[in-house]
Amino acid sequence: MTRVTAPWAAGLALLLLSATSPLAYEAVLAEPPAAVASAQASRITSPSEAFGHEVGADYHLVNYTQWEAYLKTLASQSDRMKLVEIGKSSEGRTQYIAIVSTPENLANLDRYQEIARRLAKAEGVSEDEARSMSAEGKAVVWIDGGLHATETVPPQALIAAVHEWLTAEDPEALRVLNDAIILFAPLNPDGMELVSNWYMRNEDPLKREFASIPVLYQKYVGHDNNRDYYLSSMAETTNVNRQFFREWFPQIIYNHHQTAPAGTVVFMPPFRDPFNYNYDPLVMGTLSEVGAAMHSRLIEEGKPGSTMRSGASYSTWNNGMERSITYFHNAVGLLTEITGHPTPSHISLIPQNQLARNDLPMPVAPQTWHFAQSIEYSQSINRAVLNYASRNKDRLLFNIWRMGQNAIDKGNTDTWRITPTGVEALIEAASPTEGRRGVDPALYDKVLRDPARRDPRGYVIPADQADLPNAVAFLNSLIKTGVDVDRATRAFTIGATTYPAGSYVVKTAQAYRPHVLDMFEPQDHPHDLQYPGGPPALPYDATGYTLALQMGVKFDRILDGFEAPTERVADVMAPPPGKIEGSGRAGWLIDHAPVNGYILSNRLLKAGVPVFWQEGETRAGRATLAPGALWIPASDAARPIVEAAVRDLGLNAHAAARAPGGDKIALKPVRVGLVDRYGGSMASGWTRWMLEQFEYPFEVVYPQRLDAGDLARDFDVLVFASDMIPADLSAAAQRGQPEPESIPAEYRSWLGHITTEKSVPQIDAFVRGGGSVVTIGSAHRLATAMGATVQDVLLGADGKAPASTDFFIPGAVLKTEVDNRQPLAFGAPAQMNVFFNRNSGFRHTGETGSIVRYPEQVAVASGWAIGSQKLAGSDAVLDLPHGEGRVIVLGPDVVNRAQARSSVRLLFNALLYGPAVSAEK
């Protein structure tokens, strides 16, 4: 029998669908003819056609070479996609974004990009203009994968995502494509090539693995490529930041990661506290909306196992990650951590994760898990995000303007951020009788709006500071992240201070004010305990990281409104050229303070040109240079090197008529061994990058070479980065490594561990024979293992470290006092900020005075500390004679992800000083 449906019946069915499932309603209402869908799909090469298997097939990974070729194929076939090069990776591969939208939107990309820029920057855009542009513009959504290359789901899921959005013809997809511009971005080309090739190298699928890769999956820093976003030192980070904050200004940035917490499938927003008080609260409100859409989408599709907030440790405090830097730029940053592996894995049974709760609304049963399931989840989550962006296009565009305008307005008036310290002061000021019902409202203005606690209207970076090139490097990090920086065209005065022409101004009346404040002002992290009186809750990353303080930049905080004769700095800058003063012909004197002076020293030593450090103060014309000034005798070989350094490195030189008097330290070319391990050390990688930037010659050294002895044949100094010396130096206690026969022959010499039995005696012999060892951070344990006299102030009589309730500094900036008359501290300021991350302090027992020490009243410059007074009066740096050589202990992390440009001079001095003193002997 033929069934005839009355029009009213069809209408009723649609009405019911609209009430219960908007997606199903939309599908029925606007389903395109099957012929249209098949025609669109047939024009596009599928992943299985391109690679010989489906994306997500068990035991298979696509490498970057294949992915790049497939991107080019898709760009040639689809009118929905434009492939754009955004830069080169650290190893020279091309990074791309695949811009996906409708052909009509792609034809008008310049206009939509301009709308996104003007709304994000907000300056000069009225509310009416913002609403008009929001209606005209398109939501810009960034979706990436592969930042952490051993997290293999995201880069493979990205392949599936691009194909899906080039071929999808369902009503939801067509609406999204019309409303949004999607930027699909492979983030780590080098890592994807490495990991995929390593996994696929075994013909037997059951032997495929990537746990044994020999190097970091980013050339220098591995996993820390997701801690580089405010410094923007790596090539890949800089490429991405340019798209975020200078080119495309996406309102949503989705950073795919793995792996999920045990017993779940995926962690998704929202995140746990603490909440960073610098950014606009509208960011977190919108983040919660998007997170709810993501969880609801999976539940609607019957995909269990998503968790949030307390389900993992991810917070929104630290600025260094890709998804978190977006909050300080008024955009919604998304992080998901999904389970999955190309080799089938398992969802474990965690009893407490079988009970549904707010942060885990739909638990998942334990089961075998296949790669394709993770790909499917990723595609569903992408859909949830993109559907949200489509449904809320106008709001997203308008609200990024609103947040930018809020920031500009705040920068033009007196404002006060309410910080944990401010709240503690408010509680302290309240009457003891006042309780939960509230305290005296008058305290709000008296305490929280104290005029002295106002937020700055801006910052002035004087051009006459001791290390202007270093200040320029800091400003370049701001520029890379979209901050507006101005330069004074002539001298100007604010209050009683006159600043010279060439000084820089960073005003807070700009859209990215939250980021500006976070880079200049101390982080005031809450006292975050697991329960009252209990141990601290572990922060997700560093609690204090103020970049201006770590880099040692001199700046003035301007609390009142001000004007200055400035021009906008258009792009990253080279240091302003220095000057050669005087007309003498004997040689050149150069202050030790600029860190670029180490580049000059290394160039001179490489060329065989003599260079000295003056041990005492030295007159240079009318100026008096602090101890450590470089003396470079004149020669035909020296002149072009010095002149190039003045021109290109921003150094100032004094041409002296005669050689300066006083004692000198003659530098010598150094042979540096930077110790690393199989698989790669991130701390060593950061150190390697810094050594390259400052042109130190070095060789990477592995434990087998240490164990072989005769180290003086190849090296003058050995450097041990902060994560290279474990607490237990026995081979049995250290992490496992692959069997030699299971890896290519070229990597087998990298295997091994630094051990008490084999390595330490050879290192000890090297130092006793006149070599130098430099340890950074927690690598000070090596000095103890060598028998050097190192008294760790944090260890009790039983040799144990204090409980976290008594001492806990999980990444903070501390103040130190410096004796910069001593060679290891030449060029350093008398008070210097150092990065302290679970490090230690020491009791000085030598004949010489302290070099760098923590003050009697320990001061935290930025971040969170419990029990910091245990460091009172202790040494941060030790110079320990050991036989004919020396062990130099740099207690803090003087490199810290290349951010600690102020304290890194301690390392640079040590590399030159130890060998120079040994040569004198």
Summary of the structure (lengths in Angstrom):
residues: 921
radius of gyration: 29.6
end to end distance: 107.7
largest distance: 113.1
contacts: 3242
relative contact order: 0.08
helix: 38%
strand: 18%
